[in-house]
Amino acid sequence: MKMPPLHAVLCFAVVGRHMSIKLAAEELNVTAGAVSQQVAKLEEILGLSLFARTSRGMELTEAGKTYLRAVSPALRHIEQATQRITQQQQAQIVTVSCTPGFAMQWLLPRLPQFQAVHPDIDVRINTTNKLVDLLVDEVDFAVRHGLGAYAGFQVERLIDDRLYPVCSPALLPACSAVLSPTDPAADMGAITLLHDEHRDDWRIWLRATGIDLDPATGPVFVASNGAIDAAVAGLGVALARKSLVQDELASGKLVIAFPAAAQVPIAYHLVYDSTVLLHQHCQRFRQWLLAQAEPGVLSPS
């Protein structure tokens, strides 16, 4: 059976709510005859009577009651979605999902630049370490850390920096000694390896540099900014992408502990459904974000 026309279903639902053709016509701003015609058309398609006329007026048949219970939530969802997307377009809201670490280390320091140029665009950031469903969770853009295989969505590579070990200046002598494969006298217990949610990063870096350390040791922080904060506090050495710690390196809070870097197969990607680019404010945000990720573009601070 083919889908009945949405307008016919809407007319039926409004009549069923009011139990009145006249009141339904007033709500829908059409004539009573037009409403009656749509209800009759729906009954013909379904092959069922949805209303019965009685001495008291009209009432739903059993089939009508069942159908009304089924279609009413769907119509409410359509109405809510329409209101939401209309309000979003009018208010020019952009919703971005990313990890707390990416937000704190990269996106938030740059965001005032965008807002200065586009004060009418409201950027809302949803920080989470969980994968979000862009459509269900009403997210316009997601910044995801992975291989870029996100079927059904537009994917653009954002940041694929190499990994460098970083530490506080006070820890630099000890870190440099331990991370040097040519220093047999180094005290391997002199430093603590700090891990973020990308637990494999240390294993990849140590294997690439040929340094013999146990990558499984050291505390694990749920967000990458936790590991960076711990490194700034002198609690150990963390692995970082240069683009995410520009401020800390420029201010001297962190230094590169060893010049060797390791390229990792995963990267930060911008993921979105193609329909979001129907909105100009989303287009502007995407263009700005990709420009900020270009090599050589520095953090504003």
N, C-alpha and C positions, 0 to 999 in steps of 0.2 A: 504493500500500500504506500502511495506517495504521501509526502508530508502535506498536511493541510496548510492553507495560507495563514501566515502569522496574524494578519488583521482579523480573520474570522475567529481564530482562537482567542485573541484579545477581546473581541466583542462578546464572545460567550462567557469569558471569565468575569467581565465587568457586569454583565447581566446576572450571572450567577451570584455575584457579590451583593448586588442591590435587589435582586429578585424583581427587577423592573426594567422594561425596555426603555421607558421614558427617562428614568434616572441615568441609565447607562448611556443613552444618547446625549444627555446633557454633559456628562463627564467627558465623553469622547469628542464632543463638539461636532456631532453629525446628526442627521435626522433619525427619528425612530424607525422609519422605513428602511434606512440603510443598515441599522443594527439588526433588524429582523431578517433582512436579506442575508447578512453575513452568517447569522446563527443557522438559518435554514440551509445555507450552502455547506456549513460544517456538518450538520446532521446528515445531509445527503452524501458527503464524502465518507463519513463514518458508518453510514447505514444504520444509524441509531437515533432514537429520540432522546434529546438531552433535557428537555423541559416538558412538563405536563401542565395543562391548564385545569384549574379547579375552581370551585365556587368562590374561593378566597383569593384567586388571582392565578399565580403560576408557581410551580415548584420544580425542583430538580428530580429527574428520574434517578434510579439507582446508577444507571450508566453515567448520567450527568454528574452525580456526586463523585463517582470514582474519577471521572475525567477532570473535574475541577480540582480535586486534591492533587492530581498529578501535574497539571499544567500551571497552577498558581505559583509554586516555587520557581519554576523555570522562567516565568514572566517577570517575577521579582528580580531574579538574577540578571535578566536582560536589562531591566530598568536601572538597576544599581550599576551595572557595567557601563551603560550609556551615560549615566550621570557622572561616574568616576572619570571616564575618558574625556568627557566634555569639560568638566571642572579642571582636569589636569592640563588640557590644552589652553583653557582660559588663564589658568594660574601659571602656566609654563613651568611645571614641576619636572625635574629629572631625578629619578631614583637610581642610586648606584649601590651595588652590593660588592663588598671586598673584605679581605681579612683585616682584623684590627691592626696588624703590623704594617700592611700596605697603606692603610688609611693614615696612620700616625707618622710613618717614615717618608711617605712620598706624596700622597694625595692632599692631605690637609695643609701642609706648608705651601702648596701651590694654589689651592682653591681661591684665596683672596684675589689673586690675579684675574681669574675668570669672573668672579663676582664684581670686580671693579669695572670690567668691560661690559658685563651683562647683569646689571643689578636687578633686572626684571625676571631673571631665571632663578628659581628656587631649587638648589641642589640638595638632595637629601641622601645621606650616606647610611647604609645599613651594614654594620660590621658583624661578620660571622665567619667562623672557620668551616661551616657546613656548606655543602653545595645547595644552592637555591634553585627552585624552578622559576625561571624568569616570567613565565606566563601566569602560573598560579600565585606566586608571591608578589605579582605586580611590580617587577623590577625592570627598569629600562635597560640598564647596562650592568654587567657583572665583570669584575676583574678576577680571573681565575688563574691559578698556578698549576700548570700541567703541560701535556704534550700538544694541546690544541685540538684534540679530537672531540668536538662537541657537536654531534650530529643534529641537523635541523636548524642550526643557528649560524649567524655570520660571526666569523672569528678573525681577529686581527692581532698579530703579534705586537706586544707592547714593549716589554723589557726582557732582554736575555743576557743581562750582564754576567760576567764571570765572577766566580766566588773568590773572595780574598779574606784571609784571617785578620781580624781587627781586635785591638785591645786598648786599654788606657795607657798613656805614656809611661806611667810608673811601672807597668808590667812589661814594657817593651824589651828590656834586656833578657829577662827570663824567657819570654815567648820566643824571641829570635833564636835563642840558644836551643830550646827544645825543638823548634820547628826546622832547625837546620839539619839536614841529613848528613852533614859532614862534621858534626860536632859530637864525637863519641863521649865526651865528658858531661854532656848535658844531663841535668836532673829531670827525668821524664815525669816526675811527680810534682814539679815546680809550678805547673799551670793546670787549670781546669778547663776542659772543653765545654763550651756552652752550646746547647742544642735548641733549635726552635722546632716548629711543627714539621719542617722538612728534615727529618731525622737522618736521611741518607746523605745529606750534603757533606758531612765530615768524612764519611767513608769514601765518597767520590774524590774529595780534595786530597786526602791522604794517599789514596791509590795513585792519583795523577802525579803527585810530587814525590812518591817513593819514600815517604816518611813513616817510620815504624811506631805508630801509636795506636792504642785501642780506641776505635771510634765509638764504642758503646759506653764509655765512661762519661761522667758529667751529668749535670741536671738538664732536664728538658722543660722548655717553656712553651706554653700553649700557643703563644703568638710570637712572631719574630721580633717585635719590638721589645719583648721581655728579655730575650737574649742580648739584644743590643744595649738595653738599659743596664743589664748586669755587667756587660763589658765596660761600659762607661764608669760604673762604680768600682771597677778594678777587681771583679770577682772571677775573671777568667778571660778566655779568648773565644770570640764568636766568629762565625763565617757570615759575610755580608756581601751583597751586591753594591758596588760603588754608588750607583744611582740612588740607592735607598739610604745611604749614610753620608750624603754630601755635607749636610750641616755639621754633623759630628766631626768629620774629617777637617772641614774648613776651620772650625772653632778650636781644634786641638783636643777635643774631648776624647777622640779616638785617633789611633794611628794604625797604619798597615803593619802588621807584625812580621810579615814575610812576603816578599814580592811575588812569589809564585802564585798563579791563579789557576783555577780549574773551570773548564766549560762544562755546564750541566745540560742534559738534553731537554729539560723542562724550562718553561719561561712563563712570564706573565702575559696573559692574553685578554683582549677586550672581546667580550661575548655579548651578542644582542640579537633580538629578532628583527628581521629586516623592516617590519612595519613601524618600528619606533622612528625610523628616519622620515616618515611621513610628516613628522612634527619638526618645524624649523629649530625650535630650541634644543631638541635632541641632536639635530645635525650639528649645531654650533658646539655643543658640549663634546661630541665625538671628535670633531676637527681640532678643538683645543687640546683634548687629552692626547691625541696622537702626536700633535706638535710638541707637547711637553715631553713626550717619550723619545723624541729625536736625540741621537747622540750629540753631546756637547751642550744641551740645554740644561742650565744649572738651576738649582732650587733658588727661589727669590730671596731667601734669607742668607 
